[in-house]
Amino acid sequence: MMNEMNNNEHSLVVDTKYNIGDKVWFIDDNQVMQLDITGFSVQVKEAETVVTYTLHYGMTRPEENLFPTKEELLNSL
């Protein structure tokens, strides 16, 4: 979404690794799981940007704990 901005406003673009509807792999309670992303939130701090995804059943996971394939998840262990 593009907004016109005056000189007193700042703009920030955050590129997320995943989109709503993407299937991701993760570990929950020592079990490998795959769920769809249903939403995400972005928290911007001075030195970092944290992206947290919401999955089905209300689960939330930070971006670094999600993987696009089961193989990538297992290789990360």
N, C-alpha and C positions, 0 to 999 in steps of 0.2 A: 504494500500500500504506500503510495507516495503522497506526501503532504508538502504544501508550500511552507517554507520556514522563513521567519524574519531573522535579522542578524543576531538577535539575542537567544536564539534557540540552537540546540546542538542535535546532530543526528547520530544514530548508532545503528549499524547493521550487524545482526548476529546470524551467522550461518550455522544451522544445526546439522548434525550428522544424519538424523532420521526425520521423517515426515509423519504426520498423522496418517494412520492406516498401514504403515510399514510393520512387518513382523520382525521381532527381535528375539534373540536368545540371551538367557541369563541364568544365574543360579539362585534358587530360593530354597532355604532349608535343606541344603545339600542335594537338591534335585535340579537337573537341567530342565528348563522350561522355555517355551516359546509362546509369546502373546503379541497381540496387536497394540500399537501405540494409539492412545485415544486423546492425548493432549500433551502439552509440555509447558514448563515455566522457565523463565530466564531470570537469574539474579546477577546483577552487575555490581561488583565491588571495585575498589580502587585498582587492584592489580590483577583481577581475574573475573572471568565470566563463567557462571555455573549454570549448565542446562540440566534440568531434571524432567524426566518423562513420566507421564501417567499411562499406565497400562490397564487392560481390562481388570475388573474386580477392584479397582481403586489402588492397585499397587503403584508405588513410585520408585524409580531408580535413577541414579545419576548417569549421565551419558557414558562415562568411562566404564560402567558395569554392564553395558549392553553391547551385543555383537550381532552383525547381520547374518552370520551363519553359525551353525552348531560347531563346525570345524574350527572357526576362529575363536569361539568361546573355549573349546577344549585345548587349543594351542596356547591360550593365555594362562592356563593353570600351571 
